C-alpha cells in the first residue's frame, strides 16, 4: 500500500497559506475520488482510502502543525505496514519557482521542518516527494513569515492549476516509475 501525505497547519487561519499547499493537494485528491476524510484514532490524522488505477491508496492529512507532522505520519506508516519508500509527501518548496511541480526521492530537507519531522519519524529520508513550487519571498521577507501568508489573489488560478498538477503527479508516481513520472511532470 502507498501512503500519500499532505502536511499543513490546522485551522482556518492557515487553510490558504503557502505552507498548506500539500494539504490542499490531498484534499483535492480525496474530493476528486468522491471520498471523505475520517479521523484515524491511533495516529490522530485524517485519512481516506482512494483508488488509483485499481490500487488502494491511503491518503493522510495530519491534524498537527507542520513541524510536528512526523508525530502522526510515523504511526500511520507503522499501523498500515507502509514501507517508508512507499510514502509520498506533497509539500511546499521555496527553492522551486511558483507553480512548478517537481518529483524526487530522498535528499535533504532544505530547512523544511515538516520534512525533517517526517524523516525523523520514518527513520529515513528515502521517501517520495511531490515538491510544489511556491518560490522565494520577495525582498528581505523572512521565509518563515512568507510560507504562513496566503497566496496572492492574482495567483489563485495558478494555485488551482498547481493543485491539479500535484494530484496528477501523485497518481503518476503510483502508476509508473519515478523516472517516467519525472519525465512527464518536469515537462509541464
Secondary structure, DSSP 4 states (H G I P E B T S, - for coil): -EEEEE----STTTTTBGGGHHHHHHHHHHHHTT---EE-TTT--EEEEEEETTEEEEEEE-SS-GGGTHHHHHHHHHHTT--GGGEEEEEEETTS-TT-EEEEES---TT-HHHHHHHHHHT-S-SEEEEEE--PPSTT--HHHHHTSBPPGGGHHHHHHHHHHHHHHHHHHHHS-HHHHHHHHTT-
